[in-house]
Amino acid sequence: MTAENVVDPPHSAWLPDAAFAAVGRRRVCVVGPPQDEVLATVRLEAARATAAHGGAVVAPDASPDLLLTLSPDATSVLTSSSKGPHGDHLGTLDAADVGGFRLERTGGRVTVSAASGTALLHGWFHVVRLGDAAFAAGPGDDVDEGHAPAATLRVLDHWDNVDVHPVMGQVERGYAGGSIFYDAGRVREDLSRVTAYARLLAAVGLDRVCLNNVNVHAREARLLTDDLPEVARLAAALRPYGVRTHLAVSFASPMTLGGLPTADPLDDDVRAWWRAAADRAWAAVPDFGGFVVKADSEGQPGPFAYGRDHADGANLLAEAVAPHGGVVHWRAFVYDHRQDWRDRSTDRARAAHDHFAPLDGRFAENVVVQVKHGPLDFQTREPVSPVLAAMPRTRLSLELQVTQEYTGQQRHVCYLGPWWSEILRFRPWGEGEGDDGPTVADLTASGGGFAAVSNVGDDRFWTGHPLAQANLYAFGRLAWDPALDAAGVLDEWVSLTFAGDDGSVDPRVRAGLHAVMDDSWRTYESYTAPLGVGFMVRPGHHYGPDVDGYEYTPWGTYHFADRDGIGVDRTRATGTGYTGQYPAPWRDVYESPETCPDELLLFFHHVPWTHVLRSGVTVAQHVYDTHFAGVERVRRTAATWESLAGLVPDDVDARVRERLAEQLRSATEWRDQLNTYVLRKSGVPDARGRTVY
Ligand code: GCV
């Protein structure tokens, strides 16, 4: 028996049987052609829920409480619900890929109709989420609603390696054990866990997964060629829940896999090689989604080697996948990782805009430029990337990081919903009265979509920290509807995950989880990265404090602290000019320390330690205050969690306690290192005389 056969059954996450109590007690009918694979899943789900809770699967003429029907003309709801003023003209990428459903309720009886099995499945999980409220039969409870995802493309990117990488392991930046797809150099035999994963994704409306790391090493590159039958097996495990497969590919593949002397995007043989590669991929996986590419970034090959630009590179692949209706997600994470730290004029934050904004309008119809939410790299706090406002003629996808590389690595509780919500609601052209410009969600949803780096592994709780499941849940829900309230999304997650036998949640558990999680991102920020400074982490693994760890390295991530002050001058007047990449009003708001939001001050300005923030305290004092307060908040979080003992399942309790103990230790370490650093550099003492070393 191999190790992979003896893992415990995975935790049910947000789909415990109890979460199906309301639908499972009722009479459910599913209507549609027997050959539809995802519809078969809806039938299976209905049978499973009703068997567990005493309801029944019934025929259409038996007055079902819930009728789920596949009807090709359920079209009234199939347009995007959040089209913004920018990007509408780009049109829907894949008109056939309709993801909406209609929900009608009359006298407490519910009908969900959709044009595809996947959309109907999403409708089923919507009703599950609503619970008894879905069947409300009081006066005024009749409804006829359309539900459609904001964006066609809602993708989870896995940074999973097939081989165990000597430095990055099986999953790069993975904090939840090994890969659910691969084990030590091969695709797993038993893929039941992959199907269970697809079920979780379908329940939050996600329908695409990229199976491998964007850093495509030699072994992983072969997924595109000799391993296609294995990719097909993975796709078959995801398909019952309507989840489509994408692959990350290496730009050098024509050379490394095809034996060609070049990978020049304008070379005819290279173009032919990619076309043949795409043909083979779709032959093996008929509903294949497309390619994800990291090029000219952190050592990955790209078009620069041939004097070509990223539009040339992306369009090469776009041409190859176009006949199959495929998509190329081309990442804008392009910068020089061999920078000279002595040179203060080079600014990594500028790089994506410098490379990509001039290319607006040159990308093929089926290219989606995938932009990290901030200009650097998934820090705890960064401004929104200016690229998102600079490419109106390009499909854009917003890239978020669910895996908590820089936000506590699933050892710290850090609910990221509020952070993502801020990003999605950010208006690059400001909030003028009466004529609000588009939000980031508007800009990305209507032509492109949302992508995020997944946080799951073969850990029993999927995500290492059981409460980190909420981040995966929140990504799916916000990608479907970016206007959702983050605390409301958390509440949904609590309702499902902690449902008791009757489907309801103990109010003490609900309140406790909100107390622990609602503000946990700001708590994390308070004891780690002050005022948008970023990257004070231990180089390499990125866990825990190391204030100067990156200061004299080639990575372009500096804070420039000295005895006088700290921060990066990114102004047009005296700095790197990065503020000029934003449209008004932000180019001016960020330009002046007087108007720059405190939480981003050190991202945009180099200021004295004694600079008085808009909050009224000095920079040095702010560091002391927030770091002392942050540790106290973690202490309170741990106490709140302890008060839930006996109210939450023992296994969850034990794991969360263990993680909270580490969080408290780590937060204390962050506090003491940061405070001591500031005191030693600045000589400015803590006004409240607390212990600084
Ligand atoms: C997959 C950061 C991470 C890398 C990651 C990279 C990326 O630099 O530390 O592990 O590589 O981002 O997004 O490509």
Residues whose N, C-alpha, C, O or C-beta is under 5 A from the ligand:
A	BS01	GCV	E172 N215
